[in-house]
C-alpha cells in the first residue's frame, strides 16, 4: 500500500499524487439518526475517486462533510496534511474546493455566462466602491475573470448558449452549465454529486468525456457520487462503497466489483 506522501502512475500514464484529503473516523448524526458511522478514506491528488452505494447509504452526507456544509460529531477532516477546523462553505471554496449538486442549483433567470461568472466570486478582490464605478482594478479584474469564464465555456462546448437564460435550457445542458460554474473557480478538488443523474445515454457519454478531460488536462482531483455503475467503473481510479452509513468496500474498480459484501448490498441480500 502506498504511503500518504507517495504517488504513482496509472496504467494509462496519469500521475496520482499523495493524499490531498483524508476523512478520519467520520461519524455524522441528525438527532437519533446516524447518517455516517466511523468512516475513513482518503482522496489522492490527481485521481478520480468515486463514492457509491444504494439509496440512503449516506453518500451525499459524506460529500457535504467534505465540502464543509456539515460538521461531523466525531472524527476529523484533514486537508493537505493538516486537520481542518469547522469552516463555512465559502471558506472551503477559498481552499480550492468546488462542487456541483444532486439537484441543480443555478440562477434560472441569469444567462449561462453570468452563471459561470458566479464561480469566480472567490477570486474577486476589488472593493464595493471600485466595483460600483467599474474603473481601474475592478474593470481589470472583471475582464480577467470573464476571460477565464469564456475559456471554460469553450472547453465544455457551450458557446452557442452562452447568452441564453438558464431557464430555457434542457436538463442535460443545465448539468453542464453547473459543471462550468464549478470549473470557473479553478478548483484543485472538484466534488460532483450525481453529475449524470437523469441524463440519457448520449448526455452521459458527453459528461464522462468532460470529466476525464478536466482530470487529464487540468490535473484536477475529482471526487464523485454516481449511481451508474458502468460509468463509475470506467472513470474511477478508486471507489469507496457505503451502505446504511457504513463503509463496506474501498479499492480499485476491479476490487470493488468482486467484493462479495458490495455485491450483497446492491442485490439487497443483506437487508
C-alpha positions as CSV (number, residue, x, y, z in Angstrom):
1,X,0.0,0.0,0.0
2,X,1.2,3.5,-0.9
3,X,2.3,5.9,1.9
4,X,0.2,9.0,2.2
5,X,3.1,11.1,0.9
6,X,3.8,8.9,-2.1
7,X,2.4,8.9,-5.6
8,X,2.2,6.6,-8.6
9,X,1.5,6.5,-12.3
10,X,-1.6,4.7,-13.6
11,X,-1.7,2.2,-16.4
12,X,-2.8,5.0,-18.8
13,X,0.1,7.2,-17.8
14,X,-1.8,9.6,-15.5
15,X,0.0,10.7,-12.3
16,X,-1.6,10.1,-9.0
17,X,0.0,12.1,-6.2
18,X,0.0,12.0,-2.4
19,X,-3.1,12.2,-0.2
20,X,-4.8,15.6,-0.5
21,X,-7.8,15.0,1.7
22,X,-8.4,12.4,4.4
23,X,-11.6,11.5,6.3
24,X,-10.7,10.0,9.6
25,X,-13.3,8.1,11.6
26,X,-16.1,10.3,10.5
27,X,-19.5,10.0,12.3
28,X,-22.4,12.2,11.5
29,X,-25.7,12.2,13.3
30,X,-29.0,14.0,12.7
31,X,-30.8,13.7,16.1
32,X,-31.0,10.0,16.7
33,X,-30.3,9.0,13.1
34,X,-26.7,8.0,12.2
35,X,-26.1,9.1,8.6
36,X,-22.4,8.2,8.7
37,X,-20.7,5.8,11.1
38,X,-17.0,5.7,11.7
39,X,-15.9,6.0,8.1
40,X,-12.3,6.6,6.9
41,X,-10.9,7.1,3.4
42,X,-8.6,9.4,1.5
43,X,-8.5,11.2,-1.8
44,X,-5.2,11.4,-3.7
45,X,-4.1,14.3,-5.8
46,X,-4.9,13.8,-9.5
47,X,-7.2,10.9,-9.1
48,X,-10.9,10.3,-9.8
49,X,-12.3,9.0,-6.6
50,X,-15.9,7.6,-6.6
51,X,-18.3,7.3,-3.6
52,X,-21.0,4.8,-4.4
53,X,-23.8,2.9,-2.6
54,X,-27.5,2.2,-2.6
55,X,-30.0,5.0,-2.0
56,X,-29.9,6.2,1.6
57,X,-26.3,5.0,2.1
58,X,-25.0,8.4,3.3
59,X,-23.1,9.4,0.1
60,X,-24.4,13.0,-0.2
61,X,-24.0,13.5,3.5
62,X,-20.3,12.5,3.2
63,X,-19.8,14.9,0.3
64,X,-21.4,17.6,2.5
65,X,-18.8,16.8,5.1
66,X,-16.0,17.1,2.6
67,X,-17.4,20.4,1.3
68,X,-17.8,21.9,4.8
69,X,-21.6,22.0,4.7
70,X,-21.9,19.5,7.5
71,X,-19.6,19.3,10.6
72,X,-19.3,15.7,11.9
73,X,-19.8,15.0,15.6
74,X,-16.9,12.6,15.6
75,X,-13.7,12.3,13.5
76,X,-11.5,14.7,11.6
77,X,-11.2,16.1,8.1
78,X,-7.6,16.5,7.1
79,X,-6.7,18.7,4.1
80,X,-3.1,18.8,2.7
81,X,-1.7,17.2,5.8
82,X,-3.4,19.4,8.3
83,X,-6.6,18.9,10.4
84,X,-9.3,21.2,9.0
85,X,-11.3,23.1,11.6
86,X,-15.1,23.7,11.1
87,X,-15.5,26.0,8.2
88,X,-18.2,27.7,6.3
89,X,-18.7,26.6,2.7
90,X,-17.2,29.8,1.3
91,X,-14.1,29.3,3.3
92,X,-13.8,25.8,1.9
93,X,-14.2,27.2,-1.6
94,X,-11.3,29.5,-0.9
95,X,-9.2,26.5,-0.2
96,X,-9.7,25.4,-3.8
97,X,-12.7,23.1,-3.4
98,X,-15.7,23.4,-5.7
99,X,-18.8,21.3,-6.2
100,X,-21.9,20.6,-8.1
101,X,-25.2,19.5,-6.6
102,X,-27.5,16.5,-6.9
103,X,-30.4,18.9,-7.5
104,X,-29.3,21.6,-10.0
105,X,-28.6,24.9,-8.2
106,X,-28.3,27.5,-10.9
107,X,-29.7,31.1,-11.2
108,X,-32.5,30.4,-13.6
109,X,-33.1,34.0,-14.6
110,X,-29.5,34.6,-15.5
111,X,-27.6,33.8,-18.7
112,X,-25.2,30.9,-18.9
113,X,-22.2,33.3,-18.9
114,X,-23.5,35.1,-15.8
115,X,-24.0,31.8,-14.0
116,X,-20.4,30.7,-14.9
117,X,-19.1,34.1,-13.8
118,X,-20.5,33.5,-10.3
119,X,-17.9,30.7,-10.0
120,X,-15.3,33.5,-10.0
121,X,-16.6,35.2,-6.8
122,X,-13.9,33.9,-4.5
123,X,-11.3,35.4,-6.9
124,X,-12.8,38.9,-6.9
125,X,-10.9,41.3,-4.6
126,X,-12.0,44.8,-5.7
127,X,-13.9,46.8,-3.2
128,X,-17.6,47.7,-3.4
129,X,-16.8,51.4,-4.4
130,X,-14.4,50.3,-7.1
131,X,-16.9,47.8,-8.4
132,X,-19.7,50.4,-8.4
133,X,-17.6,52.8,-10.5
134,X,-16.2,49.9,-12.6
135,X,-12.9,51.6,-13.0
136,X,-9.3,50.6,-12.5
137,X,-8.8,47.4,-10.6
138,X,-12.5,46.4,-10.8
139,X,-12.5,46.7,-14.6
140,X,-9.3,44.8,-15.0
141,X,-10.4,42.1,-12.6
142,X,-13.8,41.8,-14.4
143,X,-12.0,41.4,-17.7
144,X,-9.6,38.8,-16.4
145,X,-12.4,36.8,-14.8
146,X,-14.6,37.0,-17.9
147,X,-11.7,35.6,-20.0
148,X,-11.5,32.6,-17.6
149,X,-15.2,32.0,-17.8
150,X,-15.2,32.2,-21.6
151,X,-12.4,29.6,-21.7
152,X,-14.4,27.2,-19.5
153,X,-17.4,27.8,-21.8
154,X,-15.3,26.9,-24.8
155,X,-13.9,23.8,-23.1
156,X,-17.3,22.4,-22.3
157,X,-18.6,23.3,-25.8
158,X,-21.5,25.5,-24.7
159,X,-20.5,28.6,-26.7
160,X,-23.8,28.6,-28.6
161,X,-25.9,29.1,-25.4
162,X,-23.6,31.5,-23.5
163,X,-26.2,34.3,-23.7
164,X,-29.2,32.1,-23.2
165,X,-31.1,32.3,-19.9
166,X,-30.6,29.0,-17.9
167,X,-34.4,28.6,-17.5
168,X,-34.7,27.9,-21.3
169,X,-32.1,25.1,-21.3
170,X,-32.9,21.4,-21.3
171,X,-31.8,19.4,-18.2
172,X,-28.6,17.9,-19.7
173,X,-27.2,21.3,-20.6
174,X,-28.1,22.7,-17.2
175,X,-25.9,20.0,-15.7
176,X,-23.1,21.1,-18.0
177,X,-23.5,24.7,-17.0
178,X,-23.3,23.8,-13.4
179,X,-20.0,21.9,-14.1
180,X,-18.8,25.1,-15.9
181,X,-19.6,27.2,-12.9
182,X,-17.6,24.9,-10.6
183,X,-14.7,24.8,-13.1
184,X,-14.6,28.6,-13.3
185,X,-13.5,28.6,-9.7
186,X,-10.3,26.8,-10.9
187,X,-10.6,24.2,-8.1
188,X,-7.9,21.8,-7.0
189,X,-10.5,19.4,-5.8
190,X,-13.8,19.1,-7.6
191,X,-16.8,17.4,-6.0
192,X,-19.5,16.1,-8.3
193,X,-22.8,14.9,-6.7
194,X,-24.5,12.6,-9.2
195,X,-23.3,14.6,-12.3
196,X,-25.2,12.2,-14.7
197,X,-28.4,11.8,-12.8
198,X,-31.4,11.9,-15.2
199,X,-29.3,12.0,-18.3
200,X,-29.8,9.9,-21.5
201,X,-27.0,7.7,-22.9
202,X,-25.6,10.4,-25.2
203,X,-25.6,13.0,-22.4
204,X,-23.8,10.6,-20.1
205,X,-21.1,9.9,-22.7
206,X,-20.5,13.7,-23.2
207,X,-20.3,14.3,-19.4
208,X,-18.0,11.3,-18.9
209,X,-15.7,12.7,-21.6
210,X,-15.7,16.1,-20.0
211,X,-14.9,14.7,-16.5
212,X,-12.0,12.7,-17.9
213,X,-10.7,15.8,-19.8
214,X,-10.9,18.0,-16.7
215,X,-8.9,15.4,-14.8
216,X,-6.4,14.9,-17.6
217,X,-5.9,18.4,-19.0
218,X,-6.2,20.5,-15.8
219,X,-4.9,17.9,-13.4
220,X,-8.0,18.4,-11.2
221,X,-8.6,15.9,-8.4
222,X,-12.2,14.7,-8.6
223,X,-14.5,13.0,-6.1
224,X,-17.9,12.0,-7.4
225,X,-21.1,10.3,-6.4
226,X,-22.7,8.3,-9.2
227,X,-25.3,5.5,-9.4
228,X,-24.4,4.4,-12.9
229,X,-22.0,1.5,-12.1
230,X,-20.8,1.3,-15.7
231,X,-19.7,5.0,-15.5
232,X,-18.1,4.5,-12.1
233,X,-16.1,1.6,-13.2
234,X,-14.9,3.3,-16.4
235,X,-14.0,6.6,-14.9
236,X,-12.7,5.9,-11.4
237,X,-9.2,5.1,-10.1
238,X,-10.6,4.1,-6.7
239,X,-14.0,3.5,-5.3
240,X,-15.3,3.7,-1.7
241,X,-18.6,1.9,-1.1
242,X,-21.1,2.9,1.6
243,X,-24.2,1.1,2.8
244,X,-26.5,2.3,5.6
245,X,-23.9,4.9,6.7
246,X,-21.0,2.4,6.9
247,X,-18.1,1.7,4.6
248,X,-18.3,-1.8,3.2
249,X,-15.7,-1.6,0.4
250,X,-12.7,0.5,-0.7
251,X,-10.3,-0.2,-3.6
252,X,-9.9,-0.2,-7.3
253,X,-12.9,-0.8,-9.5
254,X,-12.0,-4.4,-10.0
255,X,-11.5,-5.0,-6.3
256,X,-14.9,-3.4,-5.5
257,X,-16.7,-5.2,-8.4
258,X,-15.6,-8.6,-6.9
259,X,-16.3,-7.7,-3.2
260,X,-19.0,-10.0,-2.0
261,X,-20.2,-7.6,0.7
262,X,-20.7,-5.0,-2.0
263,X,-22.5,-7.4,-4.3
264,X,-24.8,-8.4,-1.5
265,X,-25.6,-4.8,-0.6
266,X,-26.5,-3.9,-4.2
267,X,-28.6,-7.1,-4.6
268,X,-30.4,-6.5,-1.3
269,X,-29.2,-9.8,0.1
270,X,-28.0,-8.4,3.5
271,X,-31.1,-6.4,4.3
